[in-house]
Amino acid sequence: MSLIQKTNELEKGLVKLLNNFDDWKLEWVGDLNLCYDAKGYTPKGYECVVEFKFRNKYYKSKLLEKKKYDALMNLPKDVVKIYFVSDPKGTYWFWLNKLDEMELIQKKCPTTTHWGGEKINKEVYLLSEDLASVIDFN
């Protein structure tokens, strides 16, 4: 199974878990090349989108590409935008609609999430763990 297939399975599994145990109403759309991986409704009935990131390495600050952030924030204002990050030390749930002070930097990053070595300069936000509202340390 490729890395992309494994990531898709993780995303689908998390959608299923949230729907079955926490009253979310999400649909996985990761195969549609959108700026998010799931869409639907929060347990309180708000329309939402969720971008998932699964990292193999721990970094104290969580990276979010400005291009991805801008695309999410260009969705209708009443849509809740969520950035979910999982890494070896925990899981982090960022409510992007509520974040206003993020550090924007230039960083050498892989050309794509599932990369083969080539890196380019990208504008990225570094999200501090204390900005996450749900933190589960493994």
C-alpha positions as CSV (number, residue, x, y, z in Angstrom):
1,M,0.0,0.0,0.0
2,S,1.4,3.4,-1.0
3,L,1.9,6.3,1.5
4,I,-1.0,8.2,-0.2
5,Q,-3.3,5.1,0.2
6,K,-2.3,4.8,3.9
7,T,-3.0,8.4,4.5
8,N,-6.4,8.1,2.8
9,E,-7.2,5.2,5.0
10,L,-6.2,7.1,8.1
11,E,-8.5,10.0,7.0
12,K,-11.4,7.7,6.3
13,G,-10.9,6.0,9.7
14,L,-10.9,9.3,11.6
15,V,-14.1,10.4,9.8
16,K,-15.8,7.2,10.7
17,L,-14.6,7.5,14.3
18,L,-15.8,11.1,14.7
19,N,-19.2,10.2,13.1
20,N,-19.8,7.1,15.2
21,F,-18.5,8.2,18.6
22,D,-18.7,12.0,18.7
23,D,-21.9,12.9,16.7
24,W,-20.1,14.5,13.7
25,K,-21.7,14.1,10.3
26,L,-18.7,14.1,8.0
27,E,-18.0,12.8,4.5
28,W,-14.5,12.0,3.4
29,V,-13.7,13.9,0.1
30,G,-9.9,13.4,0.1
31,D,-10.0,11.9,-3.4
32,L,-11.5,15.1,-5.0
33,N,-8.4,17.3,-4.9
34,L,-10.0,20.0,-2.7
35,C,-8.4,22.2,-0.1
36,Y,-9.8,19.9,2.7
37,D,-10.2,16.2,3.3
38,A,-13.7,16.0,4.9
39,K,-16.8,18.1,4.9
40,G,-20.1,18.0,6.8
41,Y,-21.4,19.2,10.1
42,T,-20.0,19.5,13.6
43,P,-21.9,17.9,16.6
44,K,-23.6,21.3,17.1
45,G,-24.8,21.3,13.5
46,Y,-22.4,23.9,12.0
47,E,-21.3,23.3,8.5
48,C,-17.6,22.5,8.5
49,V,-14.5,21.3,6.5
50,V,-11.5,19.5,8.0
51,E,-8.0,19.3,6.6
52,F,-6.1,16.3,8.0
53,K,-2.3,16.0,8.4
54,F,-0.6,12.9,9.7
55,R,3.1,13.5,10.5
56,N,5.7,10.8,11.2
57,K,8.0,13.3,13.0
58,Y,7.2,15.6,15.9
59,Y,7.7,19.3,15.5
60,K,6.8,21.7,18.3
61,S,5.2,24.1,15.8
62,K,2.7,22.7,13.3
63,L,3.1,23.8,9.7
64,L,0.2,25.0,7.6
65,E,0.9,26.2,4.0
66,K,-0.3,29.7,3.4
67,K,-1.7,28.6,0.1
68,K,-3.8,25.9,1.9
69,Y,-4.9,28.3,4.6
70,D,-5.9,31.0,2.1
71,A,-8.0,28.4,0.1
72,L,-9.8,27.3,3.3
73,M,-10.4,30.9,4.5
74,N,-11.9,31.7,1.0
75,L,-14.7,29.3,1.7
76,P,-18.0,31.0,2.9
77,K,-17.5,32.7,6.2
78,D,-20.0,30.6,8.1
79,V,-18.2,27.4,7.3
80,V,-16.1,26.2,10.3
81,K,-12.5,25.5,9.1
82,I,-10.6,22.9,11.1
83,Y,-7.0,21.8,10.8
84,F,-6.3,18.4,12.4
85,V,-2.7,17.4,12.9
86,S,-1.5,14.0,14.3
87,D,2.2,13.4,15.1
88,P,4.1,10.9,17.3
89,K,3.5,13.1,20.4
90,G,-0.2,13.9,20.0
91,T,-3.2,15.1,18.1
92,Y,-4.1,18.8,17.7
93,W,-7.4,20.4,16.6
94,F,-7.0,23.9,15.3
95,W,-10.2,26.0,14.7
96,L,-8.8,28.2,11.9
97,N,-11.8,30.7,12.1
98,K,-10.7,31.7,15.6
99,L,-6.9,32.1,14.9
100,D,-5.6,35.5,14.1
101,E,-2.0,35.6,15.2
102,M,0.0,33.2,13.3
103,E,3.7,33.5,12.3
104,L,4.2,33.5,8.6
105,I,7.6,32.5,7.3
106,Q,9.4,31.2,4.2
107,K,10.5,27.6,4.5
108,K,12.1,25.0,2.3
109,C,9.4,22.4,2.0
110,P,8.7,19.3,-0.2
111,T,6.9,20.1,-3.4
112,T,4.0,17.9,-2.3
113,T,3.0,16.2,1.0
114,H,4.1,12.8,-0.4
115,W,7.4,13.8,-1.7
116,G,10.5,12.3,-3.2
117,G,13.1,14.7,-2.1
118,E,12.8,17.9,-4.1
119,K,12.2,21.0,-1.9
120,I,11.1,24.5,-2.8
121,N,10.5,27.7,-0.8
122,K,6.9,28.1,0.4
123,E,5.1,30.5,2.6
124,V,3.9,28.7,5.7
125,Y,2.3,29.5,9.0
126,L,3.7,28.0,12.2
127,L,1.0,27.1,14.6
128,S,1.9,26.8,18.2
129,E,0.5,23.7,20.1
130,D,-1.1,26.1,22.6
131,L,-3.4,27.3,19.8
132,A,-5.0,23.9,19.5
133,S,-8.2,23.4,21.4
134,V,-8.0,19.6,21.6
135,I,-4.7,18.2,22.4
136,D,-4.2,14.5,23.1
137,F,-0.6,13.7,24.1
138,N,0.2,10.1,23.3
